[in-house]
Each structure stands twice: as structure tokens, then as C-alpha cells.
């Protein structure tokens, strides 16, 4: 079993099916739309103007308590990209890759 984080947009209609399929294969999949014990994560929970963030502001927001609590990607063995990603998802994956390589 692997811990999987499916990076996707809220608008991606395939995300729920991919999460279900991976779980049916026995993987532990973090679902940012429906996390266990909470509601779906959205950057607007941190700042309603999140779409105006600079890259630096986005990097800072990744350290916010709300983001850290919702960041299934931080504990994942695999981060899978599903379809075209919004700018925020691309930056998030880049951030986790930087953290990963620094940890090595």
C-alpha cells in the first residue's frame, strides 16, 4: 500500500473517480475535497484574495496551520498530477519537491 496525494483542480470531474479507483486498489489516498474528519480544503480559508498571491505569498501560505493540516501531499509516498493544474497546484508541487530534495 502506498500513501497517494492526487493533485488536481476542484473543477476536475475525474478526481473523485481516480481517488475511488486508487482506494479500491488498496492505497491510502488523501482526498482534499473530502478529507477524513473535516471539510474540503480551499485556499480561500486562508485568504479570500488568494488568487492574487505572489509566489512568495503562496510559499508562506503553505506554512499556515490550515494548509499544513490539509496538506495530504506532505505525508504522501506518491504525488500524482491529474490533468491540467491551476497555478496554485503547480506551485504546491514545486514546493513539495523542493522540501523533498532538501530532506535528502
RASUL-V508970 format. One record per residue. RES is the residue in one letter. OMEGA is omega in whole degrees, 0 to 359 (NA if undefined). Layout:
res=RES omega=OMEGA
res=RES omega=OMEGA
//
This chain:
res=X omega=177
res=X omega=173
res=X omega=187
res=X omega=173
res=X omega=179
res=X omega=179
res=X omega=184
res=X omega=175
res=X omega=173
res=X omega=183
res=X omega=182
res=X omega=184
res=X omega=180
res=X omega=186
res=X omega=180
res=X omega=179
res=X omega=179
res=X omega=177
res=X omega=179
res=X omega=181
res=X omega=180
res=X omega=178
res=X omega=179
res=X omega=177
res=X omega=175
res=X omega=181
res=X omega=175
res=X omega=188
res=X omega=175
res=X omega=179
res=X omega=183
res=X omega=179
res=X omega=184
res=X omega=181
res=X omega=179
res=X omega=178
res=X omega=181
res=X omega=177
res=X omega=180
res=X omega=181
res=X omega=173
res=X omega=180
res=X omega=179
res=X omega=175
res=X omega=179
res=X omega=183
res=X omega=180
res=X omega=179
res=X omega=185
res=X omega=182
res=X omega=179
res=X omega=184
res=X omega=169
res=X omega=178
res=X omega=179
res=X omega=178
res=X omega=178
res=X omega=179
res=X omega=177
res=X omega=182
res=X omega=178
res=X omega=179
res=X omega=180
res=X omega=181
res=X omega=181
res=X omega=181
res=X omega=180
res=X omega=179
res=X omega=182
res=X omega=189
res=X omega=175
res=X omega=180
res=X omega=183
res=X omega=181
res=X omega=185
res=X omega=171
res=X omega=183
res=X omega=173
res=X omega=183
res=X omega=178
res=X omega=181
res=X omega=176
res=X omega=179
res=X omega=182
res=X omega=171
res=X omega=182
res=X omega=182
res=X omega=179
res=X omega=178
res=X omega=179
res=X omega=180
res=X omega=180
res=X omega=177
res=X omega=179
res=X omega=182
res=X omega=177
res=X omega=178
res=X omega=178
res=X omega=181
res=X omega=183
res=X omega=176
res=X omega=181
res=X omega=179
res=X omega=NA
//
